[in-house]
């Protein structure tokens, strides 16, 4: 028996619908042309799953508290394997002044705060001599975990911690940063120049925040004569902030 002839309009509509479906499949997959074999042009395949987060991507902490929590669980580098705890920061930064050091030592690793040992006590006296209270100055380090034996952080360790530092400074938005020692300057600015050459010379962080490189308080404990130079640097910081420098302490 001869089957009835198919309605041409219905066939045309079917072809148009199939073409639309295939075009949607091409848009979703990036494929071009027609398949080698002609399977039914059904719904487009599911999109591939999203990629896992990149290990060194910028952290997404929206506040300092949230960022500190991210740091506490960080395992981006080998320093996480030997730490007692992470050392995030201290102080509020309401003064507009921020000090950045190298990394935590044994005392800081035990207490969870930066600059609490002998070098920290000297830093506190420096801050007080500038006319600030301890709590209104923001203090942090290039790396948030103690390097073994208090060694200098390796470049890859500094790079792993840099996104955290960058977001810290973005959230605190200091008017001036004092970089304490060569490692701090290197971590902030990427320079390889020594601190003796850089000390006392204004730099810029990200082209907009004034940075004063100076000696680390630990260096001053070993070389007390260098305190005069550091005090000159801190007086320059005060002038930059529109404050009248007090006399030498």
C-alpha positions in Angstrom: 0.0 0.0 0.0 1.3 3.4 -0.9 1.7 5.7 2.2 0.2 9.1 2.0 2.6 11.8 0.9 4.0 13.9 3.8 2.8 17.5 4.1 5.7 19.7 2.7 5.0 22.5 5.3 5.2 20.1 8.2 8.5 18.7 6.8 9.9 22.3 6.5 9.0 23.1 10.1 10.7 19.9 11.2 13.9 20.9 9.3 13.9 24.4 10.7 13.5 23.1 14.3 16.4 20.6 13.8 18.6 23.4 12.4 17.8 25.6 15.4 18.7 22.8 17.7 22.0 22.1 15.9 23.0 25.8 15.9 22.4 25.9 19.7 24.7 22.9 20.1 27.4 24.7 18.1 27.1 27.8 20.2 27.4 25.8 23.4 30.4 23.6 22.3 32.2 25.8 19.9 32.0 23.1 17.3 31.8 23.9 13.6 30.2 22.1 10.7 28.0 19.0 10.7 28.8 15.7 12.4 30.4 13.1 10.2 27.4 10.8 10.8 24.0 12.2 11.0 22.5 11.4 14.5 19.4 13.2 15.5 20.0 16.8 16.3 18.8 16.7 19.9 19.3 19.1 22.8 22.9 20.5 23.1 25.2 18.5 25.5 25.8 19.7 29.0 28.5 22.4 29.4 31.8 21.2 30.9 32.2 21.7 34.7 33.9 24.9 35.9 37.6 24.7 36.4 38.9 24.4 39.9 40.2 27.6 41.5 43.8 28.5 40.6 46.1 27.9 43.6 47.5 31.5 43.6 44.4 33.3 42.6 43.5 36.4 44.5 41.7 35.5 47.7 38.1 36.6 48.0 37.9 37.7 51.6 35.6 40.7 51.7 36.8 42.0 55.1 40.0 41.7 57.1 38.3 39.2 59.4 37.3 37.0 56.4 40.8 37.3 54.9 42.4 36.4 58.2 40.3 33.2 58.2 41.4 32.3 54.7 45.0 32.8 55.7 44.6 30.6 58.8 43.7 27.7 56.5 46.3 28.4 53.8 48.5 25.6 52.5 49.9 27.4 49.4 53.5 26.9 50.3 55.8 24.7 52.4 55.8 27.2 55.3 52.4 25.9 56.3 53.9 22.5 57.2 56.0 23.8 60.1 54.0 26.7 61.5 52.3 26.7 64.9 49.7 29.2 63.5 49.5 31.9 60.9 50.3 35.5 61.9 48.0 37.9 60.1 48.3 41.4 61.5 47.9 43.7 64.5 46.4 47.2 64.8 43.6 49.0 63.1 45.4 51.2 60.6 43.1 54.2 61.5 46.1 56.4 61.6 46.8 55.9 57.9 50.2 54.4 58.7 51.2 50.8 58.0 54.5 48.9 58.8 55.4 45.8 56.7 58.0 43.4 57.9 59.6 40.2 56.6 57.9 37.3 58.5 57.0 35.9 61.9 59.7 34.8 64.3 59.4 32.3 67.1 57.5 34.6 69.5 55.1 35.7 66.7 54.5 32.1 65.7 53.6 31.2 69.3 51.4 34.2 69.9 49.8 34.7 66.5 50.6 38.4 66.3 53.4 40.2 64.4 56.2 42.0 66.1 55.8 40.9 69.7 59.4 39.9 70.5 62.4 42.2 71.1 62.2 43.7 67.6 58.5 44.3 68.2 59.2 46.1 71.4 61.6 48.4 69.6 59.0 49.0 66.9 56.5 50.0 69.5 58.9 52.6 70.9 59.4 53.9 67.4 55.6 54.2 66.9 55.2 56.0 70.2 58.0 58.4 69.3 56.1 59.3 66.2 53.1 60.2 68.2 50.9 57.2 67.4 49.4 54.7 69.7 50.3 51.0 69.1 46.7 50.0 68.1 46.1 52.7 65.5 49.0 51.6 63.3 48.6 48.6 61.1 51.4 46.0 61.2 51.8 43.0 59.0 54.5 40.9 57.2 55.3 39.8 53.7 54.7 36.1 54.7 52.2 35.0 57.3 54.0 31.8 58.4 57.3 31.5 60.2 60.2 30.4 58.0 62.2 27.6 59.7 65.1 28.8 61.8 63.9 32.4 61.0 65.5 32.2 57.6 64.6 34.6 54.8 61.4 33.6 52.9 62.1 32.1 49.5 60.8 33.8 46.4 58.1 31.2 45.8 56.9 31.5 49.4 56.7 35.3 49.1 54.8 34.9 45.8 52.3 32.4 47.4 51.6 34.9 50.2 51.5 38.0 48.0 47.8 37.9 47.1 46.9 38.0 50.8 49.2 40.9 51.4 47.8 42.8 48.4 44.2 42.4 49.6 45.3 43.4 53.2 46.7 46.6 51.9 43.7 47.2 49.6 41.3 46.8 52.6 43.4 48.9 55.0 44.2 51.6 52.4 47.1 53.2 54.2 48.4 56.6 53.4 52.0 55.6 53.9 53.7 52.2 54.2 57.0 51.8 56.0 58.9 48.8 54.6 61.1 47.3 57.3 64.2 45.7 55.7 65.2 44.4 52.3 62.7 41.5 52.2 59.8 43.8 52.9 60.9 46.2 50.1 61.4 43.2 47.8 58.0 41.8 48.6 56.2 45.1 48.1 58.0 46.5 45.1 59.7 43.5 43.5 63.1 45.3 43.6 66.4 43.5 44.2 68.3 46.5 45.5 69.7 46.3 49.0 68.2 48.2 51.9 71.3 50.3 52.5 70.9 51.7 49.0 67.1 52.1 49.2 66.8 53.4 52.8 65.3 56.8 53.0 64.3 57.0 49.4 60.6 57.3 48.7 59.0 54.7 46.5 55.4 53.9 45.3 53.4 50.8 45.9 51.1 50.2 42.9 51.8 53.7 41.7 49.7 55.4 44.4 50.8 54.6 48.0 54.0 56.2 49.4 56.6 53.7 50.6 59.5 54.5 52.9 62.2 51.8 53.0 64.1 51.7 56.3 66.1 49.3 58.4 64.3 46.5 60.3 64.1 46.8 64.1 66.0 43.5 64.4 68.9 45.2 62.5 68.8 48.1 64.9 69.2 45.8 67.9 72.5 44.6 66.4 73.5 48.1 65.1 72.2 50.7 67.5 74.0 53.5 65.6 71.6 53.1 62.7 68.7 54.3 64.9 69.6 57.9 63.9 69.0 57.1 60.2 65.8 55.3 60.9 64.5 58.3 63.0 65.2 60.5 60.0 63.2 58.2 57.8 60.3 58.2 60.3 60.3 62.0 60.5 60.0 62.1 56.7 57.0 59.8 57.0 55.3 62.2 59.4 55.9 65.1 57.1 54.5 63.1 54.2 51.4 62.5 56.3 51.1 66.3 57.1 52.2 65.9 60.7 54.9 67.9 62.5 57.7 65.6 63.5 58.6 65.7 67.2 62.2 66.0 68.4 64.4 62.9 68.4 63.4 60.5 71.2 
